[in-house]
Amino acid sequence: MSALILALVAGAVVGLALGALGGGGSVLAVPALIYLLGFTPAAATTSSLIIVTATSLTALYAHARAGHVRWKAGAAFAAAGLVPAALAGAASARLPQAVLTLAFAVIAALAAVRMLRPAGPVSAGSSTVRPGKAAGAGAGLGALTGLLGVGGGFLAVPALVTVLAFEMPAAVGTSLLVITTNSLASLATRSGAAASLDWAVIGPFVAAAVLGAWDGKRLASKVSGSRLQRIFAMVLLAVAAFMLIDALT
């Protein structure tokens, strides 16, 4: 199968998941770029940030039209992650490729486990916003985005629900604002690496992901969110196991 077709298929899957779940789809971008399209882990994380930025912007627009984005609170949450995202993005280029692969496999597995766990109800006391905890969560999310090239929506959504007491639709929409901001901050430190990427592959991947994000938004309104999460989590667990074996052998 040609690289173009693989890029289109992988991009569509990433966009579909991101549009439907508000996060998680970008976790598939890195392994798809490495194992299907032959990218190195370093090139894959940079390429993933480009894909995540374009796709998240598209999904953000769709959720904003539905009134599901809390701009002020989301901007404050994202601001805490700007510096960590930039610093981690610069550090990523200096890490051994096996370390990046191993770290990514662990994060993917944690994301899958988080999606498989039933979401607990938000307690009454959680309506009090804790600025320190919110800033810490935002900084950690930014560092993760910069280091591994993932949007981190699978962590942003539960953080916005538990720390800022957002209802789920607002958490999903606002997480896309956070993802976009962190991805742009990390890309700013990788401008030199981006120039050497294979744009003949990344371009179709981005285009398919953007279109998939629109379809994902529509899919979310028709299919149970918990069912979508379970299916995606099982796929993610398989990917994480494969990458873990690859990193350790």
C-alpha positions in Angstrom: 0.0 0.0 0.0 1.4 3.4 -1.0 2.5 6.0 1.6 -0.2 8.4 0.3 -3.0 6.0 1.0 -1.6 5.0 4.4 -1.4 8.7 5.3 -5.0 9.4 4.3 -6.3 6.4 6.2 -4.3 7.2 9.4 -5.2 10.8 9.2 -8.9 10.1 8.9 -8.8 7.8 12.0 -6.9 10.4 14.0 -9.3 13.2 13.1 -12.3 11.1 13.7 -11.2 10.3 17.2 -10.2 13.8 18.0 -13.5 15.3 16.8 -15.6 12.7 18.6 -13.8 12.5 21.9 -12.1 15.9 22.2 -8.7 14.2 22.6 -6.9 10.9 22.3 -6.8 10.8 18.5 -3.4 12.5 18.5 -2.0 9.6 20.5 -2.4 7.4 17.4 -0.6 9.9 15.1 2.9 9.2 16.4 2.8 5.3 16.1 1.1 5.7 12.7 3.9 7.9 11.5 6.6 5.6 12.9 5.3 2.1 12.0 3.2 2.8 8.9 5.1 5.7 7.3 8.6 5.1 8.4 9.3 8.3 10.4 11.9 8.3 13.1 10.4 9.0 16.6 11.9 12.5 16.7 10.4 13.3 13.2 7.1 11.7 14.2 6.7 13.8 17.3 7.3 17.0 15.4 5.0 15.9 12.6 2.3 14.9 15.1 2.4 18.4 16.6 1.6 19.9 13.1 -1.2 17.4 12.6 -2.6 18.0 16.1 -2.5 21.8 15.7 -4.4 21.7 12.4 -6.9 19.1 13.5 -7.6 20.7 16.9 -8.2 24.1 15.3 -10.8 22.5 13.0 -12.5 20.7 15.9 -12.3 23.8 18.1 -14.2 25.8 15.5 -16.9 23.2 15.4 -17.3 23.1 19.2 -17.1 26.9 19.5 -20.1 27.2 17.1 -22.0 24.9 19.4 -21.1 27.1 22.4 -19.0 24.5 24.1 -15.8 26.5 24.6 -15.1 28.5 27.7 -12.5 30.9 26.3 -11.4 32.8 29.4 -10.9 29.8 31.7 -9.4 27.7 28.9 -6.9 30.5 28.0 -5.7 30.7 31.6 -5.4 26.9 31.8 -3.4 26.8 28.6 -1.2 29.7 29.6 0.2 27.6 32.4 1.5 25.1 29.9 3.1 27.4 27.4 6.6 27.6 28.9 6.7 23.8 29.8 5.6 23.0 26.3 8.3 25.0 24.7 11.0 23.7 27.1 9.9 20.1 26.7 9.8 20.5 22.9 13.4 21.7 22.9 14.5 18.8 25.2 12.8 16.2 23.1 15.3 16.5 20.2 18.1 15.6 22.6 16.6 12.3 23.9 17.4 8.9 22.5 14.8 7.5 20.1 14.2 4.4 22.3 13.5 6.6 25.3 10.9 8.6 23.3 9.3 5.4 22.1 9.1 3.9 25.6 7.8 7.1 27.1 5.1 7.3 24.4 4.1 3.7 24.9 3.6 4.3 28.7 1.5 7.5 28.1 -0.6 5.7 25.5 -1.3 2.8 27.9 -2.2 5.3 30.7 -4.6 7.1 28.3 -6.3 3.8 27.4 -6.7 2.8 31.0 -8.1 6.3 31.8 -10.7 5.9 29.0 -11.7 2.4 30.2 -12.4 3.6 33.7 -16.0 4.8 34.3 -16.2 8.5 35.0 -17.3 9.3 38.5 -19.8 12.0 39.3 -18.4 15.4 40.0 -18.9 16.1 43.7 -20.5 19.3 45.0 -17.3 20.4 46.5 -15.5 20.3 43.2 -17.3 23.4 42.1 -14.6 25.4 43.9 -11.8 26.1 41.5 -8.3 25.6 42.9 -6.0 27.9 41.0 -2.8 26.1 42.2 -4.0 22.7 41.1 -5.3 24.1 37.8 -2.0 25.7 37.1 -0.1 22.5 37.9 -2.4 20.5 35.6 -2.0 23.0 32.8 1.8 23.0 33.2 2.0 19.2 33.2 -0.2 19.0 30.1 2.0 21.5 28.3 5.2 19.5 29.1 3.6 16.3 27.8 2.6 18.0 24.6 6.0 19.4 24.0 7.9 16.2 24.8 5.9 13.6 23.0 3.9 15.5 20.4 0.5 14.5 21.7 -2.3 16.9 22.3 -3.1 15.6 25.7 -6.9 15.9 25.4 -7.2 12.5 27.2 -5.8 14.3 30.3 -7.1 17.8 29.6 -10.8 16.7 29.6 -10.8 15.0 33.0 -8.7 17.8 34.4 -11.2 20.4 33.3 -14.0 18.4 34.8 -12.4 17.7 38.1 -10.3 20.8 38.7 -12.4 23.5 37.1 -15.8 21.7 37.5 -16.7 21.9 33.8 -19.6 19.9 32.4 -18.5 17.4 29.9 -19.4 19.2 26.6 -17.6 22.3 27.8 -14.6 20.3 28.9 -14.3 18.6 25.5 -14.6 21.9 23.6 -12.3 23.8 25.9 -9.7 21.0 25.9 -9.2 21.7 22.1 -8.3 25.3 22.9 -5.6 24.0 25.4 -4.3 21.4 22.9 -4.0 24.0 20.1 -2.2 26.5 22.3 0.3 24.0 23.7 1.0 22.5 20.3 1.8 25.9 18.8 4.2 26.7 21.7 6.0 23.4 21.2 6.2 23.8 17.5 7.9 27.2 18.0 10.9 25.4 19.3 11.0 22.9 16.5 10.9 25.2 13.4 14.3 23.9 12.2 13.2 20.3 12.5 9.9 21.0 10.7 11.8 22.2 7.5 13.3 18.7 6.9 10.0 16.7 7.2 8.3 14.8 4.4 5.5 17.2 3.6 4.3 15.0 0.7 3.1 12.6 3.5 2.2 15.1 6.2 0.1 17.2 3.9 -2.4 14.4 3.0 -2.3 13.2 6.6 -3.4 16.7 7.9 -6.1 17.0 5.2 -7.6 13.7 6.0 -7.4 14.4 9.8 -9.2 17.8 9.3 -12.0 16.2 7.4 -12.2 13.4 9.9 -12.5 15.8 12.8 -15.8 17.2 11.2 -17.1 13.7 10.9 -16.1 12.9 14.4 -18.1 15.8 15.8 -21.2 14.5 14.0 -20.5 11.0 15.2 -20.3 12.2 18.8 -23.9 13.4 18.5 -25.2 10.0 17.3 -23.2 7.3 19.2 -22.7 6.9 22.9 -19.6 8.7 24.1 -18.8 5.8 26.5 -19.0 3.3 23.7 -16.7 5.3 21.5 -14.2 5.6 24.3 -14.2 1.9 25.0 -13.5 1.0 21.4 -10.8 3.6 21.1 -9.2 2.5 24.4 -8.8 -1.1 23.3 -7.1 0.0 20.0 -4.8 2.3 22.0 -3.9 -0.5 24.4 -2.8 -2.7 21.5 -0.7 0.1 20.0 0.9 0.8 23.4 1.8 -2.9 23.9 3.3 -3.1 20.4 5.4 0.1 21.0 6.5 -1.1 24.4 7.8 -4.4 23.0 9.5 -2.5 20.2 11.3 -0.2 22.7 12.5 -3.0 24.9 13.7 -5.4 22.2 
